[in-house]
């Protein structure tokens, strides 16, 4: 390089250095300016975050028995949940495919309420809603409405709308149906940044482990612990407990007759698809059992990075509802009822075309009206309800029917003590009054109902009339007392009126002069517990308790107390509540009790029982008939009311056995119930060994024998139905 070239290079280097120095100076000055002038603005951008709040569901409170044993509890389960916030920019449909494939591999189901089946070979779809199901048709209409379609839209129309809305055109038909169904479910659950999507519920631990293993490649897919209802003994009072279920669209969105739409559950803090009590005690005590949900806050920066999570509100579990029921005693009564029905069929109805297939028993404490047992036969298991609902609902024995509280039955001769109380208390008769029984009531010329005169004849007083269930006595006394009067007393004692139990019960009714079919002779039939009169087993038990309490009727109830779940502290306790009182004018209830003790002396299983029991049986007719030779007869139910010990009663009970026949056929059942009660009191009764059915039927000499039938004139359906009855 010569000297001139060297000078040129030096000049160029100097120029480049000068230019670079200027650029550096400008950059430094700009940086200083930004730091000094705009520093606050950039700090704000760097720290700009958004909080997202998510509901953390509180554990539902337990339902326990009187001894603290769990009947309904909340157990931990696992749900597969999608968080839109945490998914970021992930392809949603691709993620959904992965989750579905994983769930299918482990035999799991995912939430999909779209009422459309898989496409057929031609690629067409059909609705799965049953044409004869009102609920299915309502759900179908709601589905079309939520998608903005007319009600005449076909299944193909629905799928076309879903495919278009969610851009599923590139997927095969099967996957269009799968993804379309999930998107519809997301819509129903209002999937958003602040509302996660529950894709699958109660998945197995294997599924949980698999999803957690793949968590790095499945952002936004989480396993969330939740609580589900479980039952340690699923057959303990399932009808009374009721059930929990997801909030339905009908309950979430309520539209009145004026077209005004409200969201009452949302206003109470519920989210769509939350679990809620839908029937029984679960529904009645929803506010106590629900608890208070917590809040988890997730903080995200402006560039989408999760910078923090915190439990900002800790969830509080629901309260514990303690029942008056003792699980062991309930189980013993259940077994005793089943055993008695089996005995009736094997001993009495073995050759009959109609078998005793159903019944109910209610046992209450006479001291405060608390229910100690409420048995239904047949019944069902809460743990099997979901999987065997179709079987239960189609069973002709109606195991889902709560016969104890909602079954309506003609009381038959169990009604006679109520007539006796009315007649004695109102002065129509006294302890010395008699009615002559020759087997036929001749007051009306053209209506002459009969009495078998079993164990009695001639002049009959009230004690004898109750003991031997003399129809003639109660025809005459009932006519003179009138239905207006003895109905008023029956209402006060709990018949034909609600007893006050916390869950749904039937009202029943008594025969009155306002009945459309009323004629004078109905006063006679109603006086022996027939006519138009129908009552429930829980009313019979309440009535028996009122007789035992000399006219004081307590509100019948299932709930003993509300407890703090964490501490066990009693927050609310049910106090005895007097619903009605009959002022005992002298010896009214003493005389009735003597008559009922007399009944027990004639009934197998009770006549030699070590504790004196007051009892009244009934054998009311059913509408169904059969023939013995040329004689038409009515099938009958077994009815019994009882309380004991007679002099200072502790429990009272009502029994119904459909097609059971003679009322005395429940005598051994009454004895078994008292056996179980005393075993419960002394601590020997357990859930594993109930002792139900251990009492042998014995005669006076102590030898085992087949239970005897005491007809006691109950109902006498074949003799009392007149060809013509007198006008009112």
Residue, then its C-alpha position, 0 to 999 in steps of 0.5 A: x500500500x503506497x502513502x496515498x492509499x494509506x491516507x485514504x484508509x485512515x480518513x475513512x476509518x476516522x469517518x466511520x469512527x466519528x459516525x459511530x460515535x455520533x450514533x452511540x451518543x444519540x442512543x445514550x441520550x435517547x436511553x437517558x431520556x427514556x429513563x428520566x422522562x418515561x420511566x413510570x410509563x415503562x414500569x407500569x407496562x412491565x408490571x401490568x397484570x390481570x387477576x382472574x377469580x375462580x370458584x373453589x367449591x365447598x365440601x357439602x355437609x354430612x347427614x348423620x344419624x342420631x348416634x353420629x353415624x354418617x348416612x350421606x357424606x362427601x367424598x373426594x373425587x377427581x374431575x378433568x377440567x379445562x382452563x381457557x386462561x391457562x391454555x394460552x394459544x393452544x389449538x382447542x380442538x386438537x387439545x380436545x381430541x387428545x383428551x377424548x382419546x386419553x379418556x377413551x383409552x381408560x374407559x372414561x366418559x366425558x360430559x356431552x348432553x347433545x341429544x344427537x347420536x352418531x351419524x349413520x352410513x349416509x352421514x345423517x344424524x338423528x335425535x336421541x330424545x325419547x318422543x314420549x319423554x316430557x323431560x327429553x322433549x323439553x331438553x331438545x327444545x332448549x337445545x335448539x333454542x340455545x343454538x338459535x334454531x327454530x323448533x322444526x330444525x332437524x338433527x342434521x340442521x343442529x350439527x350443521x350449525x355446530x360445524x359452522x360455528x366452531x369451524x369443524x369442516x375439516x374433521x371426519x363426521x365422527x369427530x364432528x359429532x364428538x367435538x360439536x357435542x363438547x363445544x355445545x357442553x362448553x356453551x352450556x357451562x359458559x366456558x370462558x377465561x373466568x369459568x373453567x370447563x368440566x370435561x369429565x367427572x369422577x375419573x379413575x386414579x389411573x386417568x388422573x395419573x396419566x393426565x398429570x404425566x402429560x401435563x407439560x404437553x397439555x397446558x390448561x388441562x387440570x385435575x381438580x379435586x371435588x366432592x361427591x355424595x356417597x352413602x355408607x349404608x345406601x339403603x338407609x331411608x333413601x326416600x327421605x334423604x333425597x338426592x343431589x344433582x346438577x342444576x338444570x337449565x330449567x332451574x337456572x333460568x326461570x321465565x314467569x308468565x309475563x316473559x320476565x327471565x330471572x336467575x334465582x340460583x345465580x343470585x344466591x351464588x351458584x354457578x351453572x352445573x353446580x351440585x344442589x339438593x333436588x329432593x328430600x332432606x338434601x333439598x330442604x336443608x340445602x342452605x345448611x348443607x351447601x357451605x360457602x365456596x372459596x375463591x382462587x385468584x390467578x394473576x396473569x401479566x400483560x404478555x400472558x405469563x402466569x405470575x401468581x396464584x393464591x387462595x384469596x377466600x378459603x372455602x367453608x364446608x357445609x353444616x352437618x344435619x343430624x337426624x332423629x333416625x338411628x341407622x341400626x334401628x332403621x335397618x332392624x325395622x327394614x328387615x323385620x318388615x321384609x320378614x313379616x311380608x315373607x311370613x304372610x305370603x308363605x303362611x297365609x297367601x301361599x295359594x292366593x293369586x295376590x301376594x303381599x308385595x309392599x308395605x311401610x312402617x313408621x316409628x316415632x318417639x311419643x316424647x317429642x314426635x321424632x321419627x326413629x324409623x321410616x321403612x318402605x318395602x320394596x326400597x332401593x339403594x342410593x349407591x345403585x340409583x344412577x346405574x339402576x334407575x331404569x330397573x327401579x322405575x319400571x319395577x311394578x313394586x314401585x321401590x321409588x315410591x315413599x309409601x311411608x309418607x306418601x302412600x294413601x290407605x284406607x285405615x279400616x278398624x285402626x280408625x275406631x279408637x279415634x271415634x271412641x275418643x270423639x264419642x267419649x270426649x263429647x259426651x255421646x257415650x261414657x264408660x258404662x254405655x253399651x250397644x247391643x250387638x246381634x250381628x246386624x245393624x238394623x237402624x236403616x231398613x234398607x241398609x243392614x251392615x253386619x258384624x261377625x261377633x268374633x269374641x263378643x255378643x250382646x251388650x258391648x261397652x267401649x273397651x270390649x268394642x275396641x278389643x274385639x273391633x265390634x262394627x255394630x258398636x261403632x256404626x251406632x256410636x259413629x252415627x250418633x256422634x256424626x262424622x263432623x265431630x269424629x273427623x274433628x278429633x281425628x284431625x287433631x290426632x294427626x289423621x287426614x292432615x300433614x304431620x309436619x315432617x320436613x319432606x314432602x308428605x301426602x295430606x290424605x283425607x277424611x270422609x265428610x258431608x261435603x263429599x260429592x258421593x255423601x249419603x247418610x250411610x257413609x257416616x257408618x262406613x267412615x266410623x269403621x275407617x272406610x268410606x272415602x277416608x285415606x291416610x298415610x303410615x306416618x299419620x298412623x304413627x302420629x295418631x298412635x303417638x297422640x293416643x299414647x300422649x292422652x291427646x297431645x300431638x307433637x310435630x313429627x320430624x326427622x331432623x334432630x339438630x344442625x351441627x358445625x362440621x368442624x367443631x361439632x357444636x350444636x348450631x340449631x336444635x329441634x325442640x318439641x312442638x305441640x301441634x294440637x291438644x285434645x283436652x282429656x275430660x276424665x277417663x277418655x284415653x284410659x278407656x281407649x288404652x284399655x281396649x287397645x291393650x285388650x287387642x294385644x291380648x288377642x294377637x299372636x306375638x303380643x299377647x305374651x310379650x314382656x312389655x304391655x303394648x296398646x294396639x289396634x289392628x285393621x283389615x280394610x278392603x281394597x277395590x280388587x276382588x276375587x271369588x271363593x266358589x261363587x262368593x265375591x270377596x275383596x282383597x284386604x290390607x294389613x293395618x296396625x297402630x300401636x304404642x308402648x309401654x302402654x302406661x308410659x309410652x316411649x314409641x308409637x308406630x303405624x304399619x301398612x302391608x298391601x294385600x296382607x289380609x288380617x290386621x293381626x298378621x302384623x303382630x309379630x312385626x310389632x314385637x320385632x320392632x319393640x325388640x329392636x327398640x330395647x336392643x337399641x336402648x341397651x346398646x346391643x343393636x348394631x348395623x352388623x347384627x340388628x337382631x331383627x326377627x329374633x323373636x319367636x312366636x310362642x303360645x302360652x305354654x311357650x311352644x313355637x307356633x304358626x301365627x294365628x289370624x284374629x279377624x276382629x271384624x276389621x272392615x268385613x268388606x264382603x258383608x258391609x257393601x250394601x246393594x242399596x243405601x239410604x239417602x242422606 
